[in-house]
Structure formats: C-alpha cells, structure tokens
Amino acid sequence: MTDPDAEPSRLALLRFLERVQQRDLERTRRWIAQEEQRAEAVRDRRADGSPEPEWLIEHGLTGRSPVYVHVGGCWSGGRRSRAVARDQARRALADGIQPCPQCRPDTELGLLE
C-alpha cells in the first residue's frame, strides 16, 4: 500500500506531464486539420468560378442570432457566415449587429460609429 502523504516521484510527475503534452499535441493537430479543411474549402469555392461575396453576416454558435458583419473574404468570418447584399449588411449594422473588428465593414460601408 502506498502512503497517501508521500510526494509523487519525479518519474511519476514526468509521466503525467508527458500525458498532458500528448493530449495538447493531439488537440493542436486536430485544429491544424480543421484549418486545412477550411482553407481547402475556400480554395474550392474560388476554383469553381463563383465570386466571393462582398458582405457576410456571422451567426453565433446556435446559428440563430447574428453576431458580426464582415467584409467578404474576411479571414475571421468562419463557417457560420452567410453572404448578404450591401443593403442587408448596412441594415444589420444599423440594427446593432457588431462590425468585425478586423475587417471593419462599417468603414467600408461608409458608416460612422
């Protein structure tokens, strides 16, 4: 029986660290694979000749409420974004949907904050 008050050995601590780092590495590799899939999907969309949308509205995790308005092609748009017309983008900003802080669609649309 091991003493519950005994400190873990250095080897036990190193094995624990190894398991944590292995999980982190696996998670990072999943993220890389997901990003590669996104990049491939963007390349495929551009390769099929369809034009890139001028404006995007990004929806939240539930897909119900819009969270950001983006300039088309914004790297931050993500998969939860859908293409909208210029007037829809302007209306969304006027209705209080936040402009993306990276691509600043409010500036592109000529709206003042």
PDB file as gemmi writes it, atoms N, CA and C in Angstrom:
CRYST1    1.000    1.000    1.000  90.00  90.00  90.00 P 1                      
ATOM      1  N   MET A   1       0.851  -1.179   0.000  1.00  0.00           N  
ATOM      2  CA  MET A   1       0.000   0.000   0.000  1.00  0.00           C  
ATOM      3  C   MET A   1       0.896   1.241   0.000  1.00  0.00           C  
ATOM      4  N   THR A   2       0.528   2.237  -0.796  1.00  0.00           N  
ATOM      5  CA  THR A   2       1.333   3.453  -0.863  1.00  0.00           C  
ATOM      6  C   THR A   2       0.854   4.441   0.176  1.00  0.00           C  
ATOM      7  N   ASP A   3       1.781   5.228   0.631  1.00  0.00           N  
ATOM      8  CA  ASP A   3       1.479   6.255   1.629  1.00  0.00           C  
ATOM      9  C   ASP A   3       0.791   7.437   0.937  1.00  0.00           C  
ATOM     10  N   PRO A   4      -0.463   7.800   1.318  1.00  0.00           N  
ATOM     11  CA  PRO A   4      -1.158   8.902   0.657  1.00  0.00           C  
ATOM     12  C   PRO A   4      -0.476  10.255   0.865  1.00  0.00           C  
ATOM     13  N   ASP A   5       0.335  10.370   1.894  1.00  0.00           N  
ATOM     14  CA  ASP A   5       1.029  11.627   2.158  1.00  0.00           C  
ATOM     15  C   ASP A   5       2.370  11.728   1.438  1.00  0.00           C  
ATOM     16  N   ALA A   6       2.801  10.632   0.818  1.00  0.00           N  
ATOM     17  CA  ALA A   6       4.087  10.638   0.137  1.00  0.00           C  
ATOM     18  C   ALA A   6       3.989  11.486  -1.132  1.00  0.00           C  
ATOM     19  N   GLU A   7       5.051  12.213  -1.408  1.00  0.00           N  
ATOM     20  CA  GLU A   7       5.093  13.029  -2.617  1.00  0.00           C  
ATOM     21  C   GLU A   7       5.275  12.124  -3.826  1.00  0.00           C  
ATOM     22  N   PRO A   8       4.667  12.524  -4.960  1.00  0.00           N  
ATOM     23  CA  PRO A   8       4.863  11.703  -6.162  1.00  0.00           C  
ATOM     24  C   PRO A   8       6.322  11.744  -6.596  1.00  0.00           C  
ATOM     25  N   SER A   9       6.755  10.658  -7.187  1.00  0.00           N  
ATOM     26  CA  SER A   9       8.149  10.613  -7.625  1.00  0.00           C  
ATOM     27  C   SER A   9       8.332  11.522  -8.838  1.00  0.00           C  
ATOM     28  N   ARG A  10       9.561  11.881  -9.062  1.00  0.00           N  
ATOM     29  CA  ARG A  10       9.887  12.711 -10.226  1.00  0.00           C  
ATOM     30  C   ARG A  10       9.469  12.000 -11.510  1.00  0.00           C  
ATOM     31  N   LEU A  11       9.675  10.701 -11.579  1.00  0.00           N  
ATOM     32  CA  LEU A  11       9.294   9.941 -12.754  1.00  0.00           C  
ATOM     33  C   LEU A  11       7.773   9.975 -12.951  1.00  0.00           C  
ATOM     34  N   ALA A  12       7.005   9.850 -11.882  1.00  0.00           N  
ATOM     35  CA  ALA A  12       5.543   9.911 -11.991  1.00  0.00           C  
ATOM     36  C   ALA A  12       5.096  11.281 -12.494  1.00  0.00           C  
ATOM     37  N   LEU A  13       5.750  12.318 -12.018  1.00  0.00           N  
ATOM     38  CA  LEU A  13       5.416  13.668 -12.470  1.00  0.00           C  
ATOM     39  C   LEU A  13       5.741  13.854 -13.955  1.00  0.00           C  
ATOM     40  N   LEU A  14       6.873  13.328 -14.383  1.00  0.00           N  
ATOM     41  CA  LEU A  14       7.257  13.426 -15.781  1.00  0.00           C  
ATOM     42  C   LEU A  14       6.302  12.636 -16.678  1.00  0.00           C  
ATOM     43  N   ARG A  15       5.847  11.480 -16.210  1.00  0.00           N  
ATOM     44  CA  ARG A  15       4.864  10.701 -16.980  1.00  0.00           C  
ATOM     45  C   ARG A  15       3.548  11.469 -17.097  1.00  0.00           C  
ATOM     46  N   PHE A  16       3.139  12.118 -16.023  1.00  0.00           N  
ATOM     47  CA  PHE A  16       1.927  12.929 -16.058  1.00  0.00           C  
ATOM     48  C   PHE A  16       2.083  14.066 -17.066  1.00  0.00           C  
ATOM     49  N   LEU A  17       3.219  14.753 -17.013  1.00  0.00           N  
ATOM     50  CA  LEU A  17       3.491  15.828 -17.960  1.00  0.00           C  
ATOM     51  C   LEU A  17       3.458  15.313 -19.393  1.00  0.00           C  
ATOM     52  N   GLU A  18       4.010  14.155 -19.626  1.00  0.00           N  
ATOM     53  CA  GLU A  18       4.007  13.562 -20.960  1.00  0.00           C  
ATOM     54  C   GLU A  18       2.574  13.344 -21.456  1.00  0.00           C  
ATOM     55  N   ARG A  19       1.691  12.829 -20.598  1.00  0.00           N  
ATOM     56  CA  ARG A  19       0.293  12.596 -20.990  1.00  0.00           C  
ATOM     57  C   ARG A  19      -0.412  13.918 -21.326  1.00  0.00           C  
ATOM     58  N   VAL A  20      -0.168  14.939 -20.519  1.00  0.00           N  
ATOM     59  CA  VAL A  20      -0.775  16.246 -20.767  1.00  0.00           C  
ATOM     60  C   VAL A  20      -0.283  16.804 -22.097  1.00  0.00           C  
ATOM     61  N   GLN A  21       0.993  16.737 -22.346  1.00  0.00           N  
ATOM     62  CA  GLN A  21       1.545  17.259 -23.594  1.00  0.00           C  
ATOM     63  C   GLN A  21       1.066  16.461 -24.800  1.00  0.00           C  
ATOM     64  N   GLN A  22       0.900  15.154 -24.633  1.00  0.00           N  
ATOM     65  CA  GLN A  22       0.384  14.329 -25.732  1.00  0.00           C  
ATOM     66  C   GLN A  22      -1.033  14.757 -26.084  1.00  0.00           C  
ATOM     67  N   ARG A  23      -1.879  15.000 -25.091  1.00  0.00           N  
ATOM     68  CA  ARG A  23      -3.243  15.469 -25.352  1.00  0.00           C  
ATOM     69  C   ARG A  23      -3.224  16.832 -26.030  1.00  0.00           C  
ATOM     70  N   ASP A  24      -2.341  17.720 -25.567  1.00  0.00           N  
ATOM     71  CA  ASP A  24      -2.221  19.044 -26.195  1.00  0.00           C  
ATOM     72  C   ASP A  24      -1.791  18.922 -27.652  1.00  0.00           C  
ATOM     73  N   LEU A  25      -0.836  18.050 -27.928  1.00  0.00           N  
ATOM     74  CA  LEU A  25      -0.359  17.858 -29.288  1.00  0.00           C  
ATOM     75  C   LEU A  25      -1.468  17.297 -30.179  1.00  0.00           C  
ATOM     76  N   GLU A  26      -2.214  16.336 -29.675  1.00  0.00           N  
ATOM     77  CA  GLU A  26      -3.332  15.765 -30.445  1.00  0.00           C  
ATOM     78  C   GLU A  26      -4.381  16.832 -30.740  1.00  0.00           C  
ATOM     79  N   ARG A  27      -4.689  17.663 -29.755  1.00  0.00           N  
ATOM     80  CA  ARG A  27      -5.663  18.737 -29.952  1.00  0.00           C  
ATOM     81  C   ARG A  27      -5.152  19.730 -30.999  1.00  0.00           C  
ATOM     82  N   THR A  28      -3.887  20.102 -30.927  1.00  0.00           N  
ATOM     83  CA  THR A  28      -3.303  21.024 -31.890  1.00  0.00           C  
ATOM     84  C   THR A  28      -3.341  20.431 -33.293  1.00  0.00           C  
ATOM     85  N   ARG A  29      -3.070  19.154 -33.416  1.00  0.00           N  
ATOM     86  CA  ARG A  29      -3.129  18.506 -34.732  1.00  0.00           C  
ATOM     87  C   ARG A  29      -4.559  18.495 -35.274  1.00  0.00           C  
ATOM     88  N   ARG A  30      -5.553  18.324 -34.407  1.00  0.00           N  
ATOM     89  CA  ARG A  30      -6.954  18.398 -34.853  1.00  0.00           C  
ATOM     90  C   ARG A  30      -7.267  19.802 -35.358  1.00  0.00           C  
ATOM     91  N   TRP A  31      -6.804  20.814 -34.632  1.00  0.00           N  
ATOM     92  CA  TRP A  31      -7.022  22.200 -35.051  1.00  0.00           C  
ATOM     93  C   TRP A  31      -6.373  22.463 -36.411  1.00  0.00           C  
ATOM     94  N   ILE A  32      -5.181  21.961 -36.589  1.00  0.00           N  
ATOM     95  CA  ILE A  32      -4.478  22.136 -37.864  1.00  0.00           C  
ATOM     96  C   ILE A  32      -5.270  21.465 -38.983  1.00  0.00           C  
ATOM     97  N   ALA A  33      -5.745  20.256 -38.751  1.00  0.00           N  
ATOM     98  CA  ALA A  33      -6.525  19.540 -39.774  1.00  0.00           C  
ATOM     99  C   ALA A  33      -7.799  20.307 -40.111  1.00  0.00           C  
ATOM    100  N   GLN A  34      -8.475  20.855 -39.104  1.00  0.00           N  
ATOM    101  CA  GLN A  34      -9.689  21.634 -39.347  1.00  0.00           C  
ATOM    102  C   GLN A  34      -9.380  22.881 -40.163  1.00  0.00           C  
ATOM    103  N   GLU A  35      -8.294  23.555 -39.836  1.00  0.00           N  
ATOM    104  CA  GLU A  35      -7.922  24.769 -40.564  1.00  0.00           C  
ATOM    105  C   GLU A  35      -7.539  24.438 -42.004  1.00  0.00           C  
ATOM    106  N   GLU A  36      -6.861  23.310 -42.199  1.00  0.00           N  
ATOM    107  CA  GLU A  36      -6.528  22.887 -43.554  1.00  0.00           C  
ATOM    108  C   GLU A  36      -7.796  22.597 -44.357  1.00  0.00           C  
ATOM    109  N   GLN A  37      -8.801  21.996 -43.720  1.00  0.00           N  
ATOM    110  CA  GLN A  37     -10.074  21.733 -44.405  1.00  0.00           C  
ATOM    111  C   GLN A  37     -10.764  23.038 -44.780  1.00  0.00           C  
ATOM    112  N   ARG A  38     -10.754  24.015 -43.860  1.00  0.00           N  
ATOM    113  CA  ARG A  38     -11.355  25.321 -44.163  1.00  0.00           C  
ATOM    114  C   ARG A  38     -10.654  25.988 -45.342  1.00  0.00           C  
ATOM    115  N   ALA A  39      -9.328  25.960 -45.314  1.00  0.00           N  
ATOM    116  CA  ALA A  39      -8.563  26.582 -46.392  1.00  0.00           C  
ATOM    117  C   ALA A  39      -8.833  25.885 -47.723  1.00  0.00           C  
ATOM    118  N   GLU A  40      -8.956  24.567 -47.693  1.00  0.00           N  
ATOM    119  CA  GLU A  40      -9.260  23.828 -48.912  1.00  0.00           C  
ATOM    120  C   GLU A  40     -10.653  24.173 -49.422  1.00  0.00           C  
ATOM    121  N   ALA A  41     -11.609  24.325 -48.526  1.00  0.00           N  
ATOM    122  CA  ALA A  41     -12.969  24.693 -48.933  1.00  0.00           C  
ATOM    123  C   ALA A  41     -12.979  26.073 -49.582  1.00  0.00           C  
ATOM    124  N   VAL A  42     -12.197  27.002 -49.042  1.00  0.00           N  
ATOM    125  CA  VAL A  42     -12.105  28.342 -49.632  1.00  0.00           C  
ATOM    126  C   VAL A  42     -11.480  28.252 -51.018  1.00  0.00           C  
ATOM    127  N   ARG A  43     -10.422  27.472 -51.154  1.00  0.00           N  
ATOM    128  CA  ARG A  43      -9.782  27.301 -52.470  1.00  0.00           C  
ATOM    129  C   ARG A  43     -10.759  26.687 -53.459  1.00  0.00           C  
ATOM    130  N   ASP A  44     -11.531  25.690 -53.016  1.00  0.00           N  
ATOM    131  CA  ASP A  44     -12.509  25.042 -53.893  1.00  0.00           C  
ATOM    132  C   ASP A  44     -13.578  26.026 -54.335  1.00  0.00           C  
ATOM    133  N   ARG A  45     -14.055  26.871 -53.417  1.00  0.00           N  
ATOM    134  CA  ARG A  45     -15.078  27.860 -53.778  1.00  0.00           C  
ATOM    135  C   ARG A  45     -14.539  28.822 -54.819  1.00  0.00           C  
ATOM    136  N   ARG A  46     -13.306  29.237 -54.642  1.00  0.00           N  
ATOM    137  CA  ARG A  46     -12.710  30.182 -55.594  1.00  0.00           C  
ATOM    138  C   ARG A  46     -12.420  29.498 -56.928  1.00  0.00           C  
ATOM    139  N   ALA A  47     -12.088  28.226 -56.896  1.00  0.00           N  
ATOM    140  CA  ALA A  47     -11.750  27.497 -58.111  1.00  0.00           C  
ATOM    141  C   ALA A  47     -12.980  27.230 -58.972  1.00  0.00           C  
ATOM    142  N   ASP A  48     -14.168  27.182 -58.353  1.00  0.00           N  
ATOM    143  CA  ASP A  48     -15.362  26.880 -59.144  1.00  0.00           C  
ATOM    144  C   ASP A  48     -15.883  28.092 -59.905  1.00  0.00           C  
ATOM    145  N   GLY A  49     -15.211  29.232 -59.771  1.00  0.00           N  
ATOM    146  CA  GLY A  49     -15.574  30.415 -60.532  1.00  0.00           C  
ATOM    147  C   GLY A  49     -16.626  31.286 -59.886  1.00  0.00           C  
ATOM    148  N   SER A  50     -17.183  30.840 -58.774  1.00  0.00           N  
ATOM    149  CA  SER A  50     -18.196  31.672 -58.127  1.00  0.00           C  
ATOM    150  C   SER A  50     -17.506  32.857 -57.454  1.00  0.00           C  
ATOM    151  N   PRO A  51     -18.091  34.017 -57.575  1.00  0.00           N  
ATOM    152  CA  PRO A  51     -17.458  35.193 -56.987  1.00  0.00           C  
ATOM    153  C   PRO A  51     -17.524  35.161 -55.462  1.00  0.00           C  
ATOM    154  N   GLU A  52     -16.548  35.757 -54.862  1.00  0.00           N  
ATOM    155  CA  GLU A  52     -16.539  35.863 -53.407  1.00  0.00           C  
ATOM    156  C   GLU A  52     -17.588  36.891 -52.996  1.00  0.00           C  
ATOM    157  N   PRO A  53     -18.367  36.613 -51.952  1.00  0.00           N  
ATOM    158  CA  PRO A  53     -19.388  37.581 -51.549  1.00  0.00           C  
ATOM    159  C   PRO A  53     -18.748  38.883 -51.069  1.00  0.00           C  
ATOM    160  N   GLU A  54     -19.456  39.980 -51.253  1.00  0.00           N  
ATOM    161  CA  GLU A  54     -18.924  41.269 -50.802  1.00  0.00           C  
ATOM    162  C   GLU A  54     -19.124  41.474 -49.308  1.00  0.00           C  
ATOM    163  N   TRP A  55     -20.190  40.906 -48.755  1.00  0.00           N  
ATOM    164  CA  TRP A  55     -20.537  41.110 -47.348  1.00  0.00           C  
ATOM    165  C   TRP A  55     -20.983  39.800 -46.730  1.00  0.00           C  
ATOM    166  N   LEU A  56     -20.680  39.627 -45.453  1.00  0.00           N  
ATOM    167  CA  LEU A  56     -21.048  38.417 -44.726  1.00  0.00           C  
ATOM    168  C   LEU A  56     -21.683  38.798 -43.396  1.00  0.00           C  
ATOM    169  N   ILE A  57     -22.610  37.958 -42.948  1.00  0.00           N  
ATOM    170  CA  ILE A  57     -23.120  38.077 -41.584  1.00  0.00           C  
ATOM    171  C   ILE A  57     -22.796  36.763 -40.889  1.00  0.00           C  
ATOM    172  N   GLU A  58     -22.072  36.870 -39.775  1.00  0.00           N  
ATOM    173  CA  GLU A  58     -21.679  35.704 -38.995  1.00  0.00           C  
ATOM    174  C   GLU A  58     -22.704  35.486 -37.889  1.00  0.00           C  
ATOM    175  N   HIS A  59     -23.140  34.251 -37.755  1.00  0.00           N  
ATOM    176  CA  HIS A  59     -24.106  33.908 -36.717  1.00  0.00           C  
ATOM    177  C   HIS A  59     -23.385  33.253 -35.544  1.00  0.00           C  
ATOM    178  N   GLY A  60     -24.012  33.307 -34.369  1.00  0.00           N  
ATOM    179  CA  GLY A  60     -23.445  32.725 -33.161  1.00  0.00           C  
ATOM    180  C   GLY A  60     -23.411  31.211 -33.217  1.00  0.00           C  
ATOM    181  N   LEU A  61     -22.968  30.607 -32.142  1.00  0.00           N  
ATOM    182  CA  LEU A  61     -22.814  29.157 -32.086  1.00  0.00           C  
ATOM    183  C   LEU A  61     -24.128  28.426 -32.322  1.00  0.00           C  
ATOM    184  N   THR A  62     -25.236  28.992 -31.878  1.00  0.00           N  
ATOM    185  CA  THR A  62     -26.532  28.335 -32.076  1.00  0.00           C  
ATOM    186  C   THR A  62     -27.033  28.540 -33.498  1.00  0.00           C  
ATOM    187  N   GLY A  63     -26.457  29.482 -34.229  1.00  0.00           N  
ATOM    188  CA  GLY A  63     -26.860  29.753 -35.594  1.00  0.00           C  
ATOM    189  C   GLY A  63     -28.067  30.654 -35.710  1.00  0.00           C  
ATOM    190  N   ARG A  64     -28.586  31.101 -34.601  1.00  0.00           N  
ATOM    191  CA  ARG A  64     -29.814  31.892 -34.622  1.00  0.00           C  
ATOM    192  C   ARG A  64     -29.557  33.387 -34.720  1.00  0.00           C  
ATOM    193  N   SER A  65     -28.766  33.902 -33.827  1.00  0.00           N  
ATOM    194  CA  SER A  65     -28.605  35.357 -33.790  1.00  0.00           C  
ATOM    195  C   SER A  65     -27.291  35.778 -34.450  1.00  0.00           C  
ATOM    196  N   PRO A  66     -27.358  36.834 -35.270  1.00  0.00           N  
ATOM    197  CA  PRO A  66     -26.135  37.341 -35.891  1.00  0.00           C  
ATOM    198  C   PRO A  66     -25.242  38.020 -34.856  1.00  0.00           C  
ATOM    199  N   VAL A  67     -23.951  37.832 -35.005  1.00  0.00           N  
ATOM    200  CA  VAL A  67     -23.020  38.440 -34.056  1.00  0.00           C  
ATOM    201  C   VAL A  67     -22.085  39.460 -34.696  1.00  0.00           C  
ATOM    202  N   TYR A  68     -21.731  39.267 -35.972  1.00  0.00           N  
ATOM    203  CA  TYR A  68     -20.819  40.192 -36.641  1.00  0.00           C  
ATOM    204  C   TYR A  68     -21.212  40.366 -38.101  1.00  0.00           C  
ATOM    205  N   VAL A  69     -20.900  41.543 -38.614  1.00  0.00           N  
ATOM    206  CA  VAL A  69     -20.960  41.812 -40.046  1.00  0.00           C  
ATOM    207  C   VAL A  69     -19.511  41.873 -40.515  1.00  0.00           C  
ATOM    208  N   HIS A  70     -19.224  41.226 -41.652  1.00  0.00           N  
ATOM    209  CA  HIS A  70     -17.868  41.166 -42.194  1.00  0.00           C  
ATOM    210  C   HIS A  70     -17.848  41.653 -43.639  1.00  0.00           C  
ATOM    211  N   VAL A  71     -16.701  42.143 -44.057  1.00  0.00           N  
ATOM    212  CA  VAL A  71     -16.435  42.357 -45.470  1.00  0.00           C  
ATOM    213  C   VAL A  71     -16.184  40.966 -46.051  1.00  0.00           C  
ATOM    214  N   GLY A  72     -16.696  40.696 -47.256  1.00  0.00           N  
ATOM    215  CA  GLY A  72     -16.479  39.390 -47.878  1.00  0.00           C  
ATOM    216  C   GLY A  72     -15.007  39.049 -47.945  1.00  0.00           C  
ATOM    217  N   GLY A  73     -14.681  37.804 -47.667  1.00  0.00           N  
ATOM    218  CA  GLY A  73     -13.293  37.371 -47.690  1.00  0.00           C  
ATOM    219  C   GLY A  73     -12.551  37.598 -46.394  1.00  0.00           C  
ATOM    220  N   CYS A  74     -13.217  38.137 -45.378  1.00  0.00           N  
ATOM    221  CA  CYS A  74     -12.557  38.358 -44.090  1.00  0.00           C  
ATOM    222  C   CYS A  74     -12.125  37.012 -43.512  1.00  0.00           C  
ATOM    223  N   TRP A  75     -10.902  36.923 -43.071  1.00  0.00           N  
ATOM    224  CA  TRP A  75     -10.377  35.678 -42.515  1.00  0.00           C  
ATOM    225  C   TRP A  75     -11.099  35.273 -41.237  1.00  0.00           C  
ATOM    226  N   SER A  76     -11.751  36.227 -40.595  1.00  0.00           N  
ATOM    227  CA  SER A  76     -12.400  35.955 -39.319  1.00  0.00           C  
ATOM    228  C   SER A  76     -13.848  35.504 -39.480  1.00  0.00           C  
ATOM    229  N   GLY A  77     -14.364  35.515 -40.709  1.00  0.00           N  
ATOM    230  CA  GLY A  77     -15.768  35.191 -40.951  1.00  0.00           C  
ATOM    231  C   GLY A  77     -16.177  33.801 -40.517  1.00  0.00           C  
ATOM    232  N   GLY A  78     -15.421  32.814 -40.858  1.00  0.00           N  
ATOM    233  CA  GLY A  78     -15.696  31.455 -40.423  1.00  0.00           C  
ATOM    234  C   GLY A  78     -16.855  30.782 -41.141  1.00  0.00           C  
ATOM    235  N   ARG A  79     -17.148  29.556 -40.695  1.00  0.00           N  
ATOM    236  CA  ARG A  79     -18.164  28.737 -41.349  1.00  0.00           C  
ATOM    237  C   ARG A  79     -19.587  29.158 -41.011  1.00  0.00           C  
ATOM    238  N   ARG A  80     -19.770  29.921 -39.968  1.00  0.00           N  
ATOM    239  CA  ARG A  80     -21.121  30.324 -39.574  1.00  0.00           C  
ATOM    240  C   ARG A  80     -21.545  31.618 -40.258  1.00  0.00           C  
ATOM    241  N   SER A  81     -20.863  31.990 -41.317  1.00  0.00           N  
ATOM    242  CA  SER A  81     -21.172  33.223 -42.036  1.00  0.00           C  
ATOM    243  C   SER A  81     -21.948  32.917 -43.303  1.00  0.00           C  
ATOM    244  N   ARG A  82     -22.815  33.844 -43.679  1.00  0.00           N  
ATOM    245  CA  ARG A  82     -23.542  33.703 -44.943  1.00  0.00           C  
ATOM    246  C   ARG A  82     -23.444  35.016 -45.703  1.00  0.00           C  
ATOM    247  N   ALA A  83     -23.479  34.906 -47.014  1.00  0.00           N  
ATOM    248  CA  ALA A  83     -23.368  36.074 -47.885  1.00  0.00           C  
ATOM    249  C   ALA A  83     -24.654  36.894 -47.814  1.00  0.00           C  
ATOM    250  N   VAL A  84     -24.498  38.204 -47.813  1.00  0.00           N  
ATOM    251  CA  VAL A  84     -25.643  39.117 -47.835  1.00  0.00           C  
ATOM    252  C   VAL A  84     -25.338  40.258 -48.802  1.00  0.00           C  
ATOM    253  N   ALA A  85     -26.398  40.933 -49.200  1.00  0.00           N  
ATOM    254  CA  ALA A  85     -26.251  42.097 -50.074  1.00  0.00           C  
ATOM    255  C   ALA A  85     -25.776  43.294 -49.255  1.00  0.00           C  
ATOM    256  N   ARG A  86     -25.288  44.294 -49.955  1.00  0.00           N  
ATOM    257  CA  ARG A  86     -24.794  45.517 -49.308  1.00  0.00           C  
ATOM    258  C   ARG A  86     -25.853  46.141 -48.397  1.00  0.00           C  
ATOM    259  N   ASP A  87     -27.089  46.242 -48.878  1.00  0.00           N  
ATOM    260  CA  ASP A  87     -28.153  46.842 -48.075  1.00  0.00           C  
ATOM    261  C   ASP A  87     -28.428  46.044 -46.811  1.00  0.00           C  
ATOM    262  N   GLN A  88     -28.356  44.713 -46.906  1.00  0.00           N  
ATOM    263  CA  GLN A  88     -28.564  43.878 -45.721  1.00  0.00           C  
ATOM    264  C   GLN A  88     -27.447  44.092 -44.702  1.00  0.00           C  
ATOM    265  N   ALA A  89     -26.226  44.233 -45.187  1.00  0.00           N  
ATOM    266  CA  ALA A  89     -25.095  44.476 -44.280  1.00  0.00           C  
ATOM    267  C   ALA A  89     -25.268  45.824 -43.581  1.00  0.00           C  
ATOM    268  N   ARG A  90     -25.660  46.849 -44.335  1.00  0.00           N  
ATOM    269  CA  ARG A  90     -25.887  48.185 -43.748  1.00  0.00           C  
ATOM    270  C   ARG A  90     -27.011  48.138 -42.718  1.00  0.00           C  
ATOM    271  N   ARG A  91     -28.090  47.433 -43.052  1.00  0.00           N  
ATOM    272  CA  ARG A  91     -29.234  47.321 -42.155  1.00  0.00           C  
ATOM    273  C   ARG A  91     -28.839  46.586 -40.866  1.00  0.00           C  
ATOM    274  N   ALA A  92     -28.053  45.527 -41.008  1.00  0.00           N  
ATOM    275  CA  ALA A  92     -27.618  44.767 -39.832  1.00  0.00           C  
ATOM    276  C   ALA A  92     -26.789  45.648 -38.900  1.00  0.00           C  
ATOM    277  N   LEU A  93     -25.884  46.437 -39.464  1.00  0.00           N  
ATOM    278  CA  LEU A  93     -25.080  47.347 -38.638  1.00  0.00           C  
ATOM    279  C   LEU A  93     -25.966  48.396 -37.976  1.00  0.00           C  
ATOM    280  N   ALA A  94     -26.948  48.924 -38.725  1.00  0.00           N  
ATOM    281  CA  ALA A  94     -27.860  49.923 -38.169  1.00  0.00           C  
ATOM    282  C   ALA A  94     -28.726  49.318 -37.061  1.00  0.00           C  
ATOM    283  N   ASP A  95     -28.998  48.013 -37.162  1.00  0.00           N  
ATOM    284  CA  ASP A  95     -29.808  47.326 -36.147  1.00  0.00           C  
ATOM    285  C   ASP A  95     -28.997  46.905 -34.928  1.00  0.00           C  
ATOM    286  N   GLY A  96     -27.706  47.226 -34.917  1.00  0.00           N  
ATOM    287  CA  GLY A  96     -26.891  46.957 -33.739  1.00  0.00           C  
ATOM    288  C   GLY A  96     -26.002  45.735 -33.802  1.00  0.00           C  
ATOM    289  N   ILE A  97     -25.968  45.049 -34.946  1.00  0.00           N  
ATOM    290  CA  ILE A  97     -25.034  43.932 -35.082  1.00  0.00           C  
ATOM    291  C   ILE A  97     -23.632  44.520 -35.141  1.00  0.00           C  
ATOM    292  N   GLN A  98     -22.711  43.934 -34.401  1.00  0.00           N  
ATOM    293  CA  GLN A  98     -21.359  44.479 -34.288  1.00  0.00           C  
ATOM    294  C   GLN A  98     -20.577  44.327 -35.591  1.00  0.00           C  
ATOM    295  N   PRO A  99     -19.793  45.346 -35.956  1.00  0.00           N  
ATOM    296  CA  PRO A  99     -18.884  45.188 -37.094  1.00  0.00           C  
ATOM    297  C   PRO A  99     -17.671  44.364 -36.668  1.00  0.00           C  
ATOM    298  N   CYS A 100     -17.170  43.564 -37.559  1.00  0.00           N  
ATOM    299  CA  CYS A 100     -15.969  42.785 -37.267  1.00  0.00           C  
ATOM    300  C   CYS A 100     -14.829  43.753 -36.953  1.00  0.00           C  
ATOM    301  N   PRO A 101     -14.120  43.536 -35.840  1.00  0.00           N  
ATOM    302  CA  PRO A 101     -13.025  44.450 -35.500  1.00  0.00           C  
ATOM    303  C   PRO A 101     -11.806  44.292 -36.403  1.00  0.00           C  
ATOM    304  N   GLN A 102     -11.725  43.196 -37.191  1.00  0.00           N  
ATOM    305  CA  GLN A 102     -10.576  43.002 -38.069  1.00  0.00           C  
ATOM    306  C   GLN A 102     -10.783  43.665 -39.436  1.00  0.00           C  
ATOM    307  N   CYS A 103     -11.949  43.422 -40.065  1.00  0.00           N  
ATOM    308  CA  CYS A 103     -12.136  43.918 -41.434  1.00  0.00           C  
ATOM    309  C   CYS A 103     -12.896  45.245 -41.496  1.00  0.00           C  
ATOM    310  N   ARG A 104     -13.485  45.662 -40.402  1.00  0.00           N  
ATOM    311  CA  ARG A 104     -14.172  46.962 -40.268  1.00  0.00           C  
ATOM    312  C   ARG A 104     -15.164  47.251 -41.409  1.00  0.00           C  
ATOM    313  N   PRO A 105     -16.249  46.467 -41.515  1.00  0.00           N  
ATOM    314  CA  PRO A 105     -17.209  46.692 -42.587  1.00  0.00           C  
ATOM    315  C   PRO A 105     -17.928  48.037 -42.462  1.00  0.00           C  
ATOM    316  N   ASP A 106     -18.049  48.554 -41.251  1.00  0.00           N  
ATOM    317  CA  ASP A 106     -18.686  49.851 -41.069  1.00  0.00           C  
ATOM    318  C   ASP A 106     -17.913  50.950 -41.796  1.00  0.00           C  
ATOM    319  N   THR A 107     -16.605  50.846 -41.784  1.00  0.00           N  
ATOM    320  CA  THR A 107     -15.762  51.802 -42.506  1.00  0.00           C  
ATOM    321  C   THR A 107     -15.913  51.614 -44.009  1.00  0.00           C  
ATOM    322  N   GLU A 108     -15.902  50.348 -44.447  1.00  0.00           N  
ATOM    323  CA  GLU A 108     -16.056  50.050 -45.881  1.00  0.00           C  
ATOM    324  C   GLU A 108     -17.405  50.525 -46.415  1.00  0.00           C  
ATOM    325  N   LEU A 109     -18.437  50.453 -45.566  1.00  0.00           N  
ATOM    326  CA  LEU A 109     -19.771  50.866 -45.988  1.00  0.00           C  
ATOM    327  C   LEU A 109     -19.997  52.363 -45.816  1.00  0.00           C  
ATOM    328  N   GLY A 110     -19.030  53.056 -45.249  1.00  0.00           N  
ATOM    329  CA  GLY A 110     -19.146  54.497 -45.089  1.00  0.00           C  
ATOM    330  C   GLY A 110     -20.037  54.903 -43.923  1.00  0.00           C  
ATOM    331  N   LEU A 111     -20.181  54.016 -42.934  1.00  0.00           N  
ATOM    332  CA  LEU A 111     -20.995  54.343 -41.767  1.00  0.00           C  
ATOM    333  C   LEU A 111     -20.117  54.887 -40.648  1.00  0.00           C  
ATOM    334  N   LEU A 112     -20.628  55.833 -39.915  1.00  0.00           N  
ATOM    335  CA  LEU A 112     -19.888  56.375 -38.774  1.00  0.00           C  
ATOM    336  C   LEU A 112     -20.335  55.661 -37.524  1.00  0.00           C  
ATOM    337  N   GLU A 113     -19.412  55.468 -36.594  1.00  0.00           N  
ATOM    338  CA  GLU A 113     -19.745  54.812 -35.319  1.00  0.00           C  
ATOM    339  C   GLU A 113     -20.431  55.776 -34.394  1.00  0.00           C  
TER     340      GLU A 113                                                      
END                                                                             
